[in-house]
Amino acid sequence: MVRIAQTFSLRLGFVPEVPAGLLDRHSGLRFRCRQSSAAGAITHLLRGDADVVRRPG
């Protein structure tokens, strides 16, 4: 399970483009995605609720 936290302002293409590409190579991989503010995404990471934070930039 890969847990992704991302900001609301990300373009819609990131999810599902990136996970779909990973699933092509790793069929058993699973994802959970949370959307929040930038501060909220970092909080998810620091709490251990997310493995990856994606923000625009």
CNS distance restraints for C-alpha pairs under 8 A (distance, minus, plus):
assign (resid   1 and name CA) (resid  29 and name CA) 6.18 0.50 0.50
assign (resid   1 and name CA) (resid  30 and name CA) 4.68 0.50 0.50
assign (resid   1 and name CA) (resid  31 and name CA) 5.45 0.50 0.50
assign (resid   1 and name CA) (resid  32 and name CA) 7.24 0.50 0.50
assign (resid   2 and name CA) (resid  29 and name CA) 7.51 0.50 0.50
assign (resid   2 and name CA) (resid  30 and name CA) 6.20 0.50 0.50
assign (resid   2 and name CA) (resid  31 and name CA) 4.84 0.50 0.50
assign (resid   2 and name CA) (resid  32 and name CA) 6.39 0.50 0.50
assign (resid   2 and name CA) (resid  50 and name CA) 7.70 0.50 0.50
assign (resid   2 and name CA) (resid  51 and name CA) 6.26 0.50 0.50
assign (resid   2 and name CA) (resid  52 and name CA) 7.69 0.50 0.50
assign (resid   3 and name CA) (resid  31 and name CA) 5.73 0.50 0.50
assign (resid   3 and name CA) (resid  32 and name CA) 4.73 0.50 0.50
assign (resid   3 and name CA) (resid  33 and name CA) 5.88 0.50 0.50
assign (resid   3 and name CA) (resid  34 and name CA) 7.88 0.50 0.50
assign (resid   3 and name CA) (resid  49 and name CA) 7.19 0.50 0.50
assign (resid   3 and name CA) (resid  50 and name CA) 4.67 0.50 0.50
assign (resid   3 and name CA) (resid  51 and name CA) 5.14 0.50 0.50
assign (resid   3 and name CA) (resid  52 and name CA) 6.43 0.50 0.50
assign (resid   4 and name CA) (resid  31 and name CA) 7.24 0.50 0.50
assign (resid   4 and name CA) (resid  32 and name CA) 6.07 0.50 0.50
assign (resid   4 and name CA) (resid  33 and name CA) 4.66 0.50 0.50
assign (resid   4 and name CA) (resid  34 and name CA) 6.26 0.50 0.50
assign (resid   4 and name CA) (resid  50 and name CA) 5.52 0.50 0.50
assign (resid   4 and name CA) (resid  51 and name CA) 6.10 0.50 0.50
assign (resid   4 and name CA) (resid  52 and name CA) 4.92 0.50 0.50
assign (resid   4 and name CA) (resid  53 and name CA) 5.85 0.50 0.50
assign (resid   4 and name CA) (resid  54 and name CA) 7.22 0.50 0.50
assign (resid   5 and name CA) (resid  33 and name CA) 5.74 0.50 0.50
assign (resid   5 and name CA) (resid  34 and name CA) 4.74 0.50 0.50
assign (resid   5 and name CA) (resid  35 and name CA) 5.87 0.50 0.50
assign (resid   5 and name CA) (resid  36 and name CA) 7.37 0.50 0.50
assign (resid   5 and name CA) (resid  41 and name CA) 5.16 0.50 0.50
assign (resid   5 and name CA) (resid  42 and name CA) 7.88 0.50 0.50
assign (resid   5 and name CA) (resid  44 and name CA) 6.85 0.50 0.50
assign (resid   5 and name CA) (resid  45 and name CA) 7.44 0.50 0.50
assign (resid   5 and name CA) (resid  50 and name CA) 5.90 0.50 0.50
assign (resid   5 and name CA) (resid  51 and name CA) 7.84 0.50 0.50
assign (resid   5 and name CA) (resid  52 and name CA) 6.23 0.50 0.50
assign (resid   5 and name CA) (resid  53 and name CA) 4.77 0.50 0.50
assign (resid   5 and name CA) (resid  54 and name CA) 6.26 0.50 0.50
assign (resid   6 and name CA) (resid  10 and name CA) 7.18 0.50 0.50
assign (resid   6 and name CA) (resid  33 and name CA) 7.38 0.50 0.50
assign (resid   6 and name CA) (resid  34 and name CA) 6.22 0.50 0.50
assign (resid   6 and name CA) (resid  35 and name CA) 4.96 0.50 0.50
assign (resid   6 and name CA) (resid  36 and name CA) 6.35 0.50 0.50
assign (resid   6 and name CA) (resid  37 and name CA) 7.82 0.50 0.50
assign (resid   6 and name CA) (resid  38 and name CA) 7.46 0.50 0.50
assign (resid   6 and name CA) (resid  41 and name CA) 5.89 0.50 0.50
assign (resid   6 and name CA) (resid  53 and name CA) 5.66 0.50 0.50
assign (resid   6 and name CA) (resid  54 and name CA) 4.71 0.50 0.50
assign (resid   6 and name CA) (resid  55 and name CA) 5.75 0.50 0.50
assign (resid   7 and name CA) (resid  35 and name CA) 5.40 0.50 0.50
assign (resid   7 and name CA) (resid  36 and name CA) 5.03 0.50 0.50
assign (resid   7 and name CA) (resid  37 and name CA) 5.15 0.50 0.50
assign (resid   7 and name CA) (resid  38 and name CA) 5.43 0.50 0.50
assign (resid   7 and name CA) (resid  41 and name CA) 6.55 0.50 0.50
assign (resid   7 and name CA) (resid  54 and name CA) 6.91 0.50 0.50
assign (resid   7 and name CA) (resid  55 and name CA) 5.58 0.50 0.50
assign (resid   7 and name CA) (resid  56 and name CA) 7.56 0.50 0.50
assign (resid   8 and name CA) (resid  35 and name CA) 5.65 0.50 0.50
assign (resid   8 and name CA) (resid  36 and name CA) 5.69 0.50 0.50
assign (resid   8 and name CA) (resid  37 and name CA) 6.30 0.50 0.50
assign (resid   9 and name CA) (resid  55 and name CA) 7.90 0.50 0.50
assign (resid   9 and name CA) (resid  56 and name CA) 7.03 0.50 0.50
assign (resid  10 and name CA) (resid  14 and name CA) 7.21 0.50 0.50
assign (resid  10 and name CA) (resid  55 and name CA) 6.61 0.50 0.50
assign (resid  10 and name CA) (resid  56 and name CA) 5.69 0.50 0.50
assign (resid  12 and name CA) (resid  16 and name CA) 7.86 0.50 0.50
assign (resid  13 and name CA) (resid  17 and name CA) 5.77 0.50 0.50
assign (resid  14 and name CA) (resid  18 and name CA) 5.76 0.50 0.50
assign (resid  15 and name CA) (resid  19 and name CA) 6.60 0.50 0.50
assign (resid  16 and name CA) (resid  20 and name CA) 5.80 0.50 0.50
assign (resid  17 and name CA) (resid  21 and name CA) 6.28 0.50 0.50
assign (resid  18 and name CA) (resid  22 and name CA) 6.44 0.50 0.50
assign (resid  19 and name CA) (resid  23 and name CA) 6.04 0.50 0.50
assign (resid  19 and name CA) (resid  31 and name CA) 7.37 0.50 0.50
assign (resid  20 and name CA) (resid  24 and name CA) 6.35 0.50 0.50
assign (resid  21 and name CA) (resid  25 and name CA) 7.05 0.50 0.50
assign (resid  22 and name CA) (resid  26 and name CA) 5.98 0.50 0.50
assign (resid  22 and name CA) (resid  27 and name CA) 8.00 0.50 0.50
assign (resid  22 and name CA) (resid  29 and name CA) 7.84 0.50 0.50
assign (resid  23 and name CA) (resid  27 and name CA) 4.88 0.50 0.50
assign (resid  23 and name CA) (resid  28 and name CA) 7.35 0.50 0.50
assign (resid  23 and name CA) (resid  29 and name CA) 6.24 0.50 0.50
assign (resid  34 and name CA) (resid  41 and name CA) 7.86 0.50 0.50
assign (resid  35 and name CA) (resid  41 and name CA) 7.25 0.50 0.50
assign (resid  36 and name CA) (resid  40 and name CA) 5.41 0.50 0.50
assign (resid  36 and name CA) (resid  41 and name CA) 5.79 0.50 0.50
assign (resid  37 and name CA) (resid  41 and name CA) 6.15 0.50 0.50
assign (resid  38 and name CA) (resid  42 and name CA) 6.36 0.50 0.50
assign (resid  38 and name CA) (resid  55 and name CA) 7.01 0.50 0.50
assign (resid  39 and name CA) (resid  43 and name CA) 6.16 0.50 0.50
assign (resid  40 and name CA) (resid  44 and name CA) 6.25 0.50 0.50
assign (resid  41 and name CA) (resid  45 and name CA) 6.46 0.50 0.50
assign (resid  41 and name CA) (resid  53 and name CA) 6.23 0.50 0.50
assign (resid  42 and name CA) (resid  46 and name CA) 6.17 0.50 0.50
assign (resid  42 and name CA) (resid  53 and name CA) 6.81 0.50 0.50
assign (resid  43 and name CA) (resid  47 and name CA) 6.02 0.50 0.50
assign (resid  44 and name CA) (resid  48 and name CA) 6.22 0.50 0.50
assign (resid  44 and name CA) (resid  49 and name CA) 4.86 0.50 0.50
assign (resid  44 and name CA) (resid  50 and name CA) 5.42 0.50 0.50
assign (resid  45 and name CA) (resid  49 and name CA) 5.79 0.50 0.50
assign (resid  45 and name CA) (resid  50 and name CA) 4.68 0.50 0.50
assign (resid  45 and name CA) (resid  51 and name CA) 6.27 0.50 0.50
assign (resid  45 and name CA) (resid  52 and name CA) 6.92 0.50 0.50
assign (resid  45 and name CA) (resid  53 and name CA) 6.74 0.50 0.50
assign (resid  46 and name CA) (resid  50 and name CA) 7.96 0.50 0.50
